[in-house]
């Protein structure tokens, strides 16, 4: 799969409709900021040793904010799927960022696929890092597969979506990893701009990865 072509198409789409994609990701950005704010511990000197302590309530808040951020991220990506398929317009991005909540099946299924994927990857990590990494690539398309099945009127289960993702990614895991890795320079830019560049990099990355999913399904 031609990475340059994928990224060029994503960049063109983003350039033409930047305002839409920026507002589409606003709830995600807000939740990411809240997650970061509640993830800070307090430092103190104990017996001459600098130690960091964390408030249990703040850690719980961090986990909740992080999960909500994931939900909004997937909601934005589902809208991107529709945009690539010409099934939506490029208006009211902020309102559309909440579309995932319009379907209980998609909403809870998305959470279920995400959590089960994390559980499986964690279990693999108890063996070695490399198998866990491979499985992370294998499960990368599961949420999109689940959502497409539900939207097409042929809903599938969480585990079936993960299985279908593993089958779809057979022979493509290295390709997927390299595509993900190709954005590392952009994420360094995000770091040095204290997160400001994320308003471009986040939708750009998502547009590219969704285009990749469509190519895997021979839709592009």
N, C-alpha and C positions, 0 to 999 in steps of 0.2 A: 504494500500500500504506500502511495506517495505521500510522505509526511509534508513536504513543501506545498503540495497541492491542497491538502487538508487545511493547513494553517493559512494559506493564501485565501481560500474560500471563507474561512472563519473571520479573518481580518476584514475582508470586504463586507461581510454581513454586519460585523460590529461597527465598522466605519459608517455604513449607511443608516444604521438605527441605534447609534450609541445611547441616545437619551432613553430609549425604551429599555435597553439591557441594563443600563445603570439603575433606573428606578426598579426594574425587576429584581435586582439583587440587594436593594436597600434593606429589607428585613433581615437578610442573611448577614450583611455587614454589621447591622446593629447588634445582632445576637453574638457575633464574633467579638465585638468590642466588649460586650457585657461578660462574655466568657473569659476574656483576657483580664478584665478588671477584677473579677472574683477569684482569679487563680494565683493571686500574689500572697505569699506568706509573710509573716513578720519575723525579722531577724533580731537576735539578741545574743549577748555574750554570756555564756554559762561556763564557769570554771576556766575562763580564758579561751574558750572555743566558741566561734561564731556558729550559731545554730538557727535554723529556720523552722518556725512552727506554723501550722495551718489551722484555721478555724474550721471545725467540722461542718457548720452551717454554710460557710462560704464554699467549701468543697462540693457540697450537695448542690448549691446554686450553680457552680461551675459545670457540673455534670448535666443539670437540667438545661442550662443555657446552651451548652454544647450540643445536646440532642435536638433542641429546637433549631439551632443553626443548621444542623444536618438536614432537618425536614425542609427548611426554607431553601437550602441549596438544591435539594432534589426537586422541589416545586419549581424553582427557576429553570432547572434543566428539563423538566417535563414541558414547560412552555417553549423552551428552545427546540425540543423535538417537534412540537407542533409548528414552530416557525420554519424549520427546515423542510417540513412536509407541506408547507403552504396551507396549513389548517387554522391559522390565526392571523390577526393583523398586528401591527406594531404600535398599538395605542394602550394607554392605561396599564403600563408595566407594573406599577406598584400594586394596583388592585389584582392583577393576574398572579402576583407572587403568592397570593393566598389560595390559588385554585386547587391546590392539593387537598384542601379541607372540604371541597365540594363533594368528594366521594369518600365515604367511610372505608370502603374496601381498599381504595388506593392509599389512603392515609395510613391506616393501620397495617396494611400489607407492606408499605414502604418501610415503616418502623420495624416490622417483623423480619424482612429480608436483611435490613441493615444489622440488626442485633444478632441474627443467626449467623450471618457472615463473619461478624466480629468474634463470635463464640468459636466457630470452626477454625478461623485463622489463629486465635489464641491457643486452641488445643494443638494445632500443628506446630505452633511456636515452642511448645514444651519439648518437641523432638529436636528441631533445629530451626535456625532462622530461615535458611534457604527454602525448605518445604513450605513454610508459612508464607514466604514472599510469593512463591509460585501460586499458591492457593489464592492469595489476595488478587493476583492478576486474573485467575480463573473465574473468580466470583464478581469481577468488576462490572459485568453487564447485567447482573441479576435484577437489580431494581428496575431498569428500563424494560427488561423482558416481562417482569411482573406487571408493570403499569400498562404496557402495550396489550397484553393478554386481557387485562381487565377492561380497558377502553374498547377493545374489539369485540366484547361480549363473550369471550371464551376464557373466563378467569381460571387461573391456576394457583396452586398452593405455593407457599414460601419456599419449601424445600425443592419443589419442582422447578421454580424459577432459578434457584441456585444451580441445580443440575443442568438446566438448559444453558445457563451462562458458561458452565464448565465445558459443555459440548461445543458451544459457539466459539470459545476461545482456544479450542484445541488447535495447536499449530500457530497461534497468534500471540502467545504470551510474551515472547521476546520482543516482537514488534510493538506490542502495547507498552512494554516497559521503556523501550527506546523513545517512543512518542512522548510518554510522560516525562522522561528525563530531558527531552529537548526544551522543556520550559524552565529548567533550573536557573538559567540566566535571568529570566523574567522575575523569578521569585527572589533572586538576589536584589533586583531593582526594588521590589516591594519592601525588602528589609531596609535598604539604605534610604528609602523615602518615608520610613516610619509608617508603612502601610498604605500611603496615599495612592501608590501605583496600582494597588489591588482593584481600584474601581475600573481599571482597564484590563489587567491581567486575569482577574477572576472570570469575567464573561468570555474573554478571548480563549482561555483554557477550556471552559465548558463548551463553547461553540465547537471547538476543534474535536474534543472527545465525543460529543454527541454525533458529529459528522462521521467520526470513526465508527461508532456503533451502527449508523445507517449504512456505511460501506460494508460492514460485516454482514448485514442483512440484505446486501445488494439492492439497497433503496436509493443510493446516491447516483 
